[in-house]
């Protein structure tokens, strides 16, 4: 799945934010390709943990572990995330701020 083919309705029309998220994903793909796949499916496709696990042939716990590891890599304080935030419905808000 490539970012240019994804057009989530919930992504605001802020070109700077879209570019920042894309840049974060490129860096993530270089560091951890599986985590990048999970982020794309969870954030852009809006899949649940179970749906993401099924799509990638993983267990739900593995998906959760990848997201936890991602927070530890990106966040200064993973207990209070700023960049990868879980929102209502188990979806993620990804921000460059």
N, C-alpha and C positions, 0 to 999 in steps of 0.2 A: 504494500500500500504506500503510495507516495502522497505527500502533503498537498501538492497542487490539485489532486483529484478529490480532495475532501472539502466540503463546503457546509460546515455546521451552521444551522439557523441561529444558534444561541451565541455565536461569536460576534462581538460588536464590530462595527465598521471603523475600527481604529487601526489604520495601516501600520503605525509604529508598534502596536501591541501584536498584531499578526506577524510582523517580521521578527519581533523579539521571541515569540513562541516558536516560530520556525527555526530561528538560530539555536534556541535551547534544544529543540528536537534533533538538529544536526549534530550538536555536541553530544547529546545523549546517545544517538546511534553509534557514534565513534567509541563511546565508553561502554555501553551496554545495549546491544541491539535488541535483546529480548525485552528489556524494560521499555525501550522506545516503541516496540510493537504493542506492548500492553497499554502505554499511554495513548497511542493513536486510537486503539480500539475503545478504551474507556472514555477518553476525552472527546475525540472527534466523532466516533460512531455511536457513543452513548451506551455501549454495552455494559451489562452488569458484570460483576466479578465472575459469576457462573458462566455467563455467555462468553466472556473473554477467555476463560479457562478452556471451555469447550472448543472455541475457534482455534486456539493455539495448541490443543492437546495437552493441557496442563491441569493440575488440580487447583481449585480455588485458593487454597492456602499458599500455593506457589505464586499466584498472581498478587495476593496480599503482601507476601514477603518481598517481591520485586518492588512494589510501591513503597514499602517501608524503607528498603535499601536506597531507593531513589531519593526519598526525603532526607535520609542521612547524608547523601552526597551533595544535595542542593541547598539544604536549609541550614542557616547558622544555628537555629534552635528547632530541631525536628518536632519537639513537643508542641511548639507554637508555629506551625508552618505558615510561610508567606507566599511561597511559589507554587506549591502543589497542595491545594486545600480541598478537603472533602466537603461537598455541599449536600443539601437535601436530595434524597433519592439515591445516595451513594455515588453521585457523579463527582468529577473533579473540576475545579477551577484552577487553571494554570495561568500564572501571571509573571511578568518580568519585573514587577515592582517589589 
